[in-house]
Amino acid sequence: MIGFDRPIRPRWIYDSLLLAEPGQKLTELNLPFEEIARELTGKEGKRKVRTVLFRCFLRDPANQIRVRDKLWLKELSEQHDLAFMTPIYLFFLIAGTETLITIAEHIFRLYEWGSEINLTFLKRKMVEGAGDRDVVARSAGSFINTLQFFEVVRELDKKLMLNKPLTINEEQAAIMLQLWARELRHTPQIDLNHLPPAVFAWFTWPDLRAVARKYNGELWDYQHRMGGEYLVVCS
């Protein structure tokens, strides 16, 4: 299991994407990141946050010393403000990180919106299922802190509460569905009847069938067949 060692803030993601250039050496971003993550103190803490953020959003899987050649999230960040991009970042982060999907599955199995999250209990249940106690403990704690930065979890009377899902509009939903197909699942076809809750339940979605119809012929081909509703996303 690859750990998620440090929490990250939406603003750090936004500023890093605006700064990075496709194909750029990641080491060239190390010093500028010091200013981006100015809330952090200590070189080691900044290094670990930088490692997590770069791995999840910038690093090319085929050439791990460079930024990805195709960086659609950067283009989107240049076109939209941080508030618009924040739920998109959370979606991309969770969907692209197996460790976070596993934690999310446990969270939604154990808790409902508006209930208290017992972090110790969550970690214990994860260790029972996945083992690797140190990685699980660090990753669960860092993910919960990240969810606080995204305002999905909040602290109330010294208790961690599963606050509420992030509300998204039709344009954000269309972007997230395209990301799901093109960059996260690497397949052009999406079945709207089989979207994993561990990824999709963090958001209050508009009517996805209305979204599918709205962008049909522009962003995808909306098909009904074999008892399913499919989007065949344009490349």
Phi and psi restraints in degrees (value plus and minus 20) as a CYANA .aco file:
   2 ILE   PHI    -100.9   -60.9
   2 ILE   PSI     105.4   145.4
   3 GLY   PHI     -96.2   -56.2
   3 GLY   PSI     145.2   185.2
   4 PHE   PHI    -141.1  -101.1
   4 PHE   PSI      66.5   106.5
   5 ASP   PHI     -98.8   -58.8
   5 ASP   PSI     -42.0    -2.0
   6 ARG   PHI    -161.7  -121.7
   6 ARG   PSI     124.1   164.1
   7 PRO   PHI     -92.2   -52.2
   7 PRO   PSI     131.7   171.7
   8 ILE   PHI    -150.1  -110.1
   8 ILE   PSI     129.0   169.0
   9 ARG   PHI    -120.2   -80.2
   9 ARG   PSI     128.9   168.9
  10 PRO   PHI     -75.9   -35.9
  10 PRO   PSI     -59.6   -19.6
  11 ARG   PHI     -82.1   -42.1
  11 ARG   PSI     -58.3   -18.3
  12 TRP   PHI     -83.5   -43.5
  12 TRP   PSI     -60.3   -20.3
  13 ILE   PHI     -83.8   -43.8
  13 ILE   PSI     -68.4   -28.4
  14 TYR   PHI     -78.0   -38.0
  14 TYR   PSI     -71.5   -31.5
  15 ASP   PHI     -86.3   -46.3
  15 ASP   PSI     -56.4   -16.4
  16 SER   PHI     -87.2   -47.2
  16 SER   PSI     -60.6   -20.6
  17 LEU   PHI     -86.4   -46.4
  17 LEU   PSI     -59.5   -19.5
  18 LEU   PHI     -85.0   -45.0
  18 LEU   PSI     -52.5   -12.5
  19 LEU   PHI    -100.0   -60.0
  19 LEU   PSI     -58.3   -18.3
  20 ALA   PHI     -91.0   -51.0
  20 ALA   PSI     129.0   169.0
  21 GLU   PHI    -139.4   -99.4
  21 GLU   PSI     118.6   158.6
  22 PRO   PHI     -73.3   -33.3
  22 PRO   PSI     112.6   152.6
  23 GLY   PHI      61.5   101.5
  23 GLY   PSI     -24.8    15.2
  24 GLN   PHI     -87.7   -47.7
  24 GLN   PSI     128.8   168.8
  25 LYS   PHI     -87.9   -47.9
  25 LYS   PSI     111.3   151.3
  26 LEU   PHI     -82.6   -42.6
  26 LEU   PSI     -51.3   -11.3
  27 THR   PHI     -82.4   -42.4
  27 THR   PSI     -45.0    -5.0
  28 GLU   PHI     -89.9   -49.9
  28 GLU   PSI     -34.9     5.1
  29 LEU   PHI    -116.9   -76.9
  29 LEU   PSI     -26.3    13.7
  30 ASN   PHI     -81.2   -41.2
  30 ASN   PSI     -69.7   -29.7
  31 LEU   PHI     -87.8   -47.8
  31 LEU   PSI     -66.4   -26.4
  32 PRO   PHI     -79.1   -39.1
  32 PRO   PSI     -50.8   -10.8
  33 PHE   PHI     -85.5   -45.5
  33 PHE   PSI     -46.4    -6.4
  34 GLU   PHI     -76.5   -36.5
  34 GLU   PSI     -58.5   -18.5
  35 GLU   PHI     -98.8   -58.8
  35 GLU   PSI     -55.4   -15.4
  36 ILE   PHI     -81.3   -41.3
  36 ILE   PSI     -65.9   -25.9
  37 ALA   PHI    -117.0   -77.0
  37 ALA   PSI      29.4    69.4
  38 ARG   PHI     -89.1   -49.1
  38 ARG   PSI     -35.0     5.0
  39 GLU   PHI     -89.1   -49.1
  39 GLU   PSI     -41.8    -1.8
  40 LEU   PHI    -105.4   -65.4
  40 LEU   PSI     127.3   167.3
  41 THR   PHI    -139.2   -99.2
  41 THR   PSI     125.5   165.5
  42 GLY   PHI      73.4   113.4
  42 GLY   PSI     111.2   151.2
  43 LYS   PHI     -84.5   -44.5
  43 LYS   PSI     -59.2   -19.2
  44 GLU   PHI     -85.9   -45.9
  44 GLU   PSI     -61.7   -21.7
  45 GLY   PHI     -82.5   -42.5
  45 GLY   PSI     -63.6   -23.6
  46 LYS   PHI     -85.0   -45.0
  46 LYS   PSI     -58.4   -18.4
  47 ARG   PHI     -82.9   -42.9
  47 ARG   PSI     -62.3   -22.3
  48 LYS   PHI     -89.5   -49.5
  48 LYS   PSI     -59.6   -19.6
  49 VAL   PHI     -83.5   -43.5
  49 VAL   PSI     -64.4   -24.4
  50 ARG   PHI     -79.4   -39.4
  50 ARG   PSI     -62.2   -22.2
  51 THR   PHI     -80.5   -40.5
  51 THR   PSI     -65.3   -25.3
  52 VAL   PHI     -84.6   -44.6
  52 VAL   PSI     -68.7   -28.7
  53 LEU   PHI     -84.8   -44.8
  53 LEU   PSI     -64.7   -24.7
  54 PHE   PHI     -84.1   -44.1
  54 PHE   PSI     -61.1   -21.1
  55 ARG   PHI     -82.4   -42.4
  55 ARG   PSI     -61.2   -21.2
  56 CYS   PHI    -100.4   -60.4
  56 CYS   PSI     -48.8    -8.8
  57 PHE   PHI    -142.9  -102.9
  57 PHE   PSI     -43.2    -3.2
  58 LEU   PHI    -139.8   -99.8
  58 LEU   PSI     -59.2   -19.2
  59 ARG   PHI     -87.2   -47.2
  59 ARG   PSI     115.6   155.6
  60 ASP   PHI     -98.2   -58.2
  60 ASP   PSI      98.9   138.9
  61 PRO   PHI     -79.4   -39.4
  61 PRO   PSI     -47.6    -7.6
  62 ALA   PHI    -107.0   -67.0
  62 ALA   PSI     -36.2     3.8
  63 ASN   PHI    -169.1  -129.1
  63 ASN   PSI      69.2   109.2
  64 GLN   PHI     -93.8   -53.8
  64 GLN   PSI     -19.6    20.4
  65 ILE   PHI    -117.6   -77.6
  65 ILE   PSI     -20.7    19.3
  66 ARG   PHI    -148.3  -108.3
  66 ARG   PSI     139.6   179.6
  67 VAL   PHI     -90.3   -50.3
  67 VAL   PSI     128.2   168.2
  68 ARG   PHI     -77.0   -37.0
  68 ARG   PSI     124.0   164.0
  69 ASP   PHI     -88.5   -48.5
  69 ASP   PSI     -56.4   -16.4
  70 LYS   PHI    -127.0   -87.0
  70 LYS   PSI      96.5   136.5
  71 LEU   PHI    -150.8  -110.8
  71 LEU   PSI      53.4    93.4
  72 TRP   PHI     -83.8   -43.8
  72 TRP   PSI     -53.1   -13.1
  73 LEU   PHI     -81.1   -41.1
  73 LEU   PSI     -51.8   -11.8
  74 LYS   PHI     -85.9   -45.9
  74 LYS   PSI     -66.2   -26.2
  75 GLU   PHI     -79.3   -39.3
  75 GLU   PSI     -63.0   -23.0
  76 LEU   PHI     -83.9   -43.9
  76 LEU   PSI     -59.3   -19.3
  77 SER   PHI     -87.6   -47.6
  77 SER   PSI     -50.3   -10.3
  78 GLU   PHI     -92.6   -52.6
  78 GLU   PSI     -45.2    -5.2
  79 GLN   PHI    -113.1   -73.1
  79 GLN   PSI     -39.3     0.7
  80 HIS   PHI    -152.2  -112.2
  80 HIS   PSI     140.4   180.4
  81 ASP   PHI    -104.3   -64.3
  81 ASP   PSI     155.2   195.2
  82 LEU   PHI     -82.0   -42.0
  82 LEU   PSI     -60.5   -20.5
  83 ALA   PHI     -80.5   -40.5
  83 ALA   PSI     -60.9   -20.9
  84 PHE   PHI     -86.1   -46.1
  84 PHE   PSI     -59.9   -19.9
  85 MET   PHI    -100.4   -60.4
  85 MET   PSI     -41.1    -1.1
  86 THR   PHI     -74.9   -34.9
  86 THR   PSI     -71.8   -31.8
  87 PRO   PHI     -84.5   -44.5
  87 PRO   PSI     -50.2   -10.2
  88 ILE   PHI     -86.2   -46.2
  88 ILE   PSI     -60.8   -20.8
  89 TYR   PHI     -82.1   -42.1
  89 TYR   PSI     -64.4   -24.4
  90 LEU   PHI     -82.9   -42.9
  90 LEU   PSI     -63.0   -23.0
  91 PHE   PHI     -78.3   -38.3
  91 PHE   PSI     -69.2   -29.2
  92 PHE   PHI     -84.6   -44.6
  92 PHE   PSI     -60.2   -20.2
  93 LEU   PHI     -82.3   -42.3
  93 LEU   PSI     -70.6   -30.6
  94 ILE   PHI     -88.4   -48.4
  94 ILE   PSI     -67.5   -27.5
  95 ALA   PHI     -83.7   -43.7
  95 ALA   PSI     -48.1    -8.1
  96 GLY   PHI    -116.0   -76.0
  96 GLY   PSI     -16.0    24.0
  97 THR   PHI    -148.1  -108.1
  97 THR   PSI      85.1   125.1
  98 GLU   PHI     -77.2   -37.2
  98 GLU   PSI     -57.9   -17.9
  99 THR   PHI     -80.0   -40.0
  99 THR   PSI     -61.1   -21.1
 100 LEU   PHI     -92.6   -52.6
 100 LEU   PSI     -53.4   -13.4
 101 ILE   PHI     -81.9   -41.9
 101 ILE   PSI     -62.8   -22.8
 102 THR   PHI     -82.2   -42.2
 102 THR   PSI     -65.2   -25.2
 103 ILE   PHI     -83.1   -43.1
 103 ILE   PSI     -62.9   -22.9
 104 ALA   PHI     -81.0   -41.0
 104 ALA   PSI     -60.0   -20.0
 105 GLU   PHI     -79.6   -39.6
 105 GLU   PSI     -62.8   -22.8
 106 HIS   PHI     -85.2   -45.2
 106 HIS   PSI     -63.1   -23.1
 107 ILE   PHI     -79.4   -39.4
 107 ILE   PSI     -68.4   -28.4
 108 PHE   PHI     -94.2   -54.2
 108 PHE   PSI     -39.7     0.3
 109 ARG   PHI     -97.9   -57.9
 109 ARG   PSI     -51.3   -11.3
 110 LEU   PHI    -116.8   -76.8
 110 LEU   PSI     -46.2    -6.2
 111 TYR   PHI    -153.7  -113.7
 111 TYR   PSI     137.3   177.3
 112 GLU   PHI    -135.4   -95.4
 112 GLU   PSI     142.0   182.0
 113 TRP   PHI     -79.5   -39.5
 113 TRP   PSI     114.4   154.4
 114 GLY   PHI      72.2   112.2
 114 GLY   PSI     -24.5    15.5
 115 SER   PHI    -118.5   -78.5
 115 SER   PSI     144.5   184.5
 116 GLU   PHI    -100.5   -60.5
 116 GLU   PSI     118.9   158.9
 117 ILE   PHI    -116.9   -76.9
 117 ILE   PSI     100.5   140.5
 118 ASN   PHI    -112.2   -72.2
 118 ASN   PSI      81.5   121.5
 119 LEU   PHI     -84.7   -44.7
 119 LEU   PSI     -57.6   -17.6
 120 THR   PHI     -82.9   -42.9
 120 THR   PSI     -63.9   -23.9
 121 PHE   PHI     -85.6   -45.6
 121 PHE   PSI     -61.8   -21.8
 122 LEU   PHI     -79.7   -39.7
 122 LEU   PSI     -65.9   -25.9
 123 LYS   PHI     -82.2   -42.2
 123 LYS   PSI     -61.3   -21.3
 124 ARG   PHI     -83.2   -43.2
 124 ARG   PSI     -63.1   -23.1
 125 LYS   PHI     -84.3   -44.3
 125 LYS   PSI     -56.3   -16.3
 126 MET   PHI     -89.5   -49.5
 126 MET   PSI     -60.6   -20.6
 127 VAL   PHI     -82.1   -42.1
 127 VAL   PSI     -60.0   -20.0
 128 GLU   PHI     -80.6   -40.6
 128 GLU   PSI     -55.9   -15.9
 129 GLY   PHI    -108.3   -68.3
 129 GLY   PSI     -52.7   -12.7
 130 ALA   PHI    -139.3   -99.3
 130 ALA   PSI     -35.9     4.1
 131 GLY   PHI      50.5    90.5
 131 GLY   PSI    -176.2  -136.2
 132 ASP   PHI      30.8    70.8
 132 ASP   PSI      45.4    85.4
 133 ARG   PHI     -73.5   -33.5
 133 ARG   PSI     -66.8   -26.8
 134 ASP   PHI     -84.9   -44.9
 134 ASP   PSI     -65.6   -25.6
 135 VAL   PHI     -83.3   -43.3
 135 VAL   PSI     -64.2   -24.2
 136 VAL   PHI     -82.6   -42.6
 136 VAL   PSI     -66.2   -26.2
 137 ALA   PHI     -82.8   -42.8
 137 ALA   PSI     -66.4   -26.4
 138 ARG   PHI     -85.0   -45.0
 138 ARG   PSI     -64.0   -24.0
 139 SER   PHI     -86.5   -46.5
 139 SER   PSI     -63.1   -23.1
 140 ALA   PHI     -83.3   -43.3
 140 ALA   PSI     -65.3   -25.3
 141 GLY   PHI     -83.2   -43.2
 141 GLY   PSI     -62.4   -22.4
 142 SER   PHI     -87.8   -47.8
 142 SER   PSI     -56.2   -16.2
 143 PHE   PHI     -87.5   -47.5
 143 PHE   PSI     -63.7   -23.7
 144 ILE   PHI     -81.3   -41.3
 144 ILE   PSI     -61.3   -21.3
 145 ASN   PHI     -84.3   -44.3
 145 ASN   PSI     -58.9   -18.9
 146 THR   PHI     -82.1   -42.1
 146 THR   PSI     -62.9   -22.9
 147 LEU   PHI     -82.7   -42.7
 147 LEU   PSI     -50.2   -10.2
 148 GLN   PHI     -86.2   -46.2
 148 GLN   PSI     -62.1   -22.1
 149 PHE   PHI     -82.5   -42.5
 149 PHE   PSI     -50.2   -10.2
 150 PHE   PHI    -109.5   -69.5
 150 PHE   PSI     -19.4    20.6
 151 GLU   PHI      45.4    85.4
 151 GLU   PSI       4.6    44.6
 152 VAL   PHI    -107.2   -67.2
 152 VAL   PSI     -51.9   -11.9
 153 VAL   PHI    -134.3   -94.3
 153 VAL   PSI     122.9   162.9
 154 ARG   PHI    -156.9  -116.9
 154 ARG   PSI     137.0   177.0
 155 GLU   PHI    -117.0   -77.0
 155 GLU   PSI     107.4   147.4
 156 LEU   PHI    -155.3  -115.3
 156 LEU   PSI      97.5   137.5
 157 ASP   PHI      33.0    73.0
 157 ASP   PSI      24.8    64.8
 158 LYS   PHI      45.0    85.0
 158 LYS   PSI      -1.9    38.1
 159 LYS   PHI    -135.3   -95.3
 159 LYS   PSI     123.8   163.8
 160 LEU   PHI    -107.7   -67.7
 160 LEU   PSI     101.3   141.3
 161 MET   PHI    -133.9   -93.9
 161 MET   PSI     116.3   156.3
 162 LEU   PHI     -95.4   -55.4
 162 LEU   PSI      77.2   117.2
 163 ASN   PHI     -86.8   -46.8
 163 ASN   PSI     -99.4   -59.4
 164 LYS   PHI    -186.0  -146.0
 164 LYS   PSI     133.3   173.3
 165 PRO   PHI     -88.5   -48.5
 165 PRO   PSI     135.0   175.0
 166 LEU   PHI     -98.6   -58.6
 166 LEU   PSI     111.1   151.1
 167 THR   PHI    -104.5   -64.5
 167 THR   PSI     112.2   152.2
 168 ILE   PHI    -143.5  -103.5
 168 ILE   PSI     133.7   173.7
 169 ASN   PHI    -116.9   -76.9
 169 ASN   PSI    -197.4  -157.4
 170 GLU   PHI     -85.6   -45.6
 170 GLU   PSI     -57.4   -17.4
 171 GLU   PHI     -86.4   -46.4
 171 GLU   PSI     -64.4   -24.4
 172 GLN   PHI     -82.5   -42.5
 172 GLN   PSI     -62.2   -22.2
 173 ALA   PHI     -80.2   -40.2
 173 ALA   PSI     -62.5   -22.5
 174 ALA   PHI     -83.1   -43.1
 174 ALA   PSI     -61.0   -21.0
 175 ILE   PHI     -83.4   -43.4
 175 ILE   PSI     -64.4   -24.4
 176 MET   PHI     -86.6   -46.6
 176 MET   PSI     -57.1   -17.1
 177 LEU   PHI     -86.2   -46.2
 177 LEU   PSI     -58.2   -18.2
 178 GLN   PHI     -86.2   -46.2
 178 GLN   PSI     -62.3   -22.3
 179 LEU   PHI     -81.0   -41.0
 179 LEU   PSI     -62.2   -22.2
 180 TRP   PHI     -78.3   -38.3
 180 TRP   PSI     -62.8   -22.8
 181 ALA   PHI     -97.1   -57.1
 181 ALA   PSI     -72.2   -32.2
 182 ARG   PHI     -99.8   -59.8
 182 ARG   PSI     -61.1   -21.1
 183 GLU   PHI    -131.3   -91.3
 183 GLU   PSI     -39.3     0.7
 184 LEU   PHI    -126.4   -86.4
 184 LEU   PSI     -61.6   -21.6
 185 ARG   PHI    -121.8   -81.8
 185 ARG   PSI     -36.3     3.7
 186 HIS   PHI      35.8    75.8
 186 HIS   PSI      24.7    64.7
 187 THR   PHI    -165.1  -125.1
 187 THR   PSI     123.1   163.1
 188 PRO   PHI     -95.1   -55.1
 188 PRO   PSI     -35.0     5.0
 189 GLN   PHI    -125.5   -85.5
 189 GLN   PSI     111.7   151.7
 190 ILE   PHI    -141.6  -101.6
 190 ILE   PSI     114.1   154.1
 191 ASP   PHI    -118.1   -78.1
 191 ASP   PSI      91.9   131.9
 192 LEU   PHI     -85.0   -45.0
 192 LEU   PSI     -36.6     3.4
 193 ASN   PHI    -108.9   -68.9
 193 ASN   PSI     -23.3    16.7
 194 HIS   PHI    -156.6  -116.6
 194 HIS   PSI      48.6    88.6
 195 LEU   PHI    -128.3   -88.3
 195 LEU   PSI     102.7   142.7
 196 PRO   PHI     -86.4   -46.4
 196 PRO   PSI     106.8   146.8
 197 PRO   PHI     -78.7   -38.7
 197 PRO   PSI     -52.5   -12.5
 198 ALA   PHI     -78.7   -38.7
 198 ALA   PSI     -46.3    -6.3
 199 VAL   PHI    -120.2   -80.2
 199 VAL   PSI     -62.7   -22.7
 200 PHE   PHI    -112.2   -72.2
 200 PHE   PSI     -38.6     1.4
 201 ALA   PHI     -98.4   -58.4
 201 ALA   PSI     -22.6    17.4
 202 TRP   PHI     -98.6   -58.6
 202 TRP   PSI     -21.7    18.3
 203 PHE   PHI    -152.3  -112.3
 203 PHE   PSI     129.1   169.1
 204 THR   PHI    -114.9   -74.9
 204 THR   PSI      89.6   129.6
 205 TRP   PHI    -110.7   -70.7
 205 TRP   PSI     129.0   169.0
 206 PRO   PHI     -88.9   -48.9
 206 PRO   PSI     155.2   195.2
 207 ASP   PHI     -81.2   -41.2
 207 ASP   PSI      89.5   129.5
 208 LEU   PHI     -87.2   -47.2
 208 LEU   PSI     -47.7    -7.7
 209 ARG   PHI     -90.4   -50.4
 209 ARG   PSI     -55.4   -15.4
 210 ALA   PHI     -86.3   -46.3
 210 ALA   PSI     -60.0   -20.0
 211 VAL   PHI     -83.3   -43.3
 211 VAL   PSI     -63.0   -23.0
 212 ALA   PHI     -79.9   -39.9
 212 ALA   PSI     -63.0   -23.0
 213 ARG   PHI     -89.1   -49.1
 213 ARG   PSI     -59.5   -19.5
 214 LYS   PHI     -80.6   -40.6
 214 LYS   PSI     -61.5   -21.5
 215 TYR   PHI    -123.3   -83.3
 215 TYR   PSI      -8.8    31.2
 216 ASN   PHI     -83.5   -43.5
 216 ASN   PSI     111.4   151.4
 217 GLY   PHI      66.8   106.8
 217 GLY   PSI     -31.7     8.3
 218 GLU   PHI    -128.9   -88.9
 218 GLU   PSI     -74.0   -34.0
 219 LEU   PHI    -124.3   -84.3
 219 LEU   PSI     -42.4    -2.4
 220 TRP   PHI    -182.4  -142.4
 220 TRP   PSI     151.4   191.4
 221 ASP   PHI    -125.7   -85.7
 221 ASP   PSI      99.9   139.9
 222 TYR   PHI    -112.8   -72.8
 222 TYR   PSI      98.4   138.4
 223 GLN   PHI    -144.8  -104.8
 223 GLN   PSI     123.5   163.5
 224 HIS   PHI    -134.2   -94.2
 224 HIS   PSI      96.8   136.8
 225 ARG   PHI    -182.3  -142.3
 225 ARG   PSI     131.2   171.2
 226 MET   PHI      30.9    70.9
 226 MET   PSI      18.8    58.8
 227 GLY   PHI      54.1    94.1
 227 GLY   PSI     -12.0    28.0
 228 GLY   PHI    -141.4  -101.4
 228 GLY   PSI     146.7   186.7
 229 GLU   PHI    -140.9  -100.9
 229 GLU   PSI      95.7   135.7
 230 TYR   PHI    -139.0   -99.0
 230 TYR   PSI     124.3   164.3
 231 LEU   PHI    -129.3   -89.3
 231 LEU   PSI     105.6   145.6
 232 VAL   PHI    -123.7   -83.7
 232 VAL   PSI      83.1   123.1
 233 VAL   PHI    -100.2   -60.2
 233 VAL   PSI     116.2   156.2
 234 CYS   PHI     -87.6   -47.6
 234 CYS   PSI     122.7   162.7
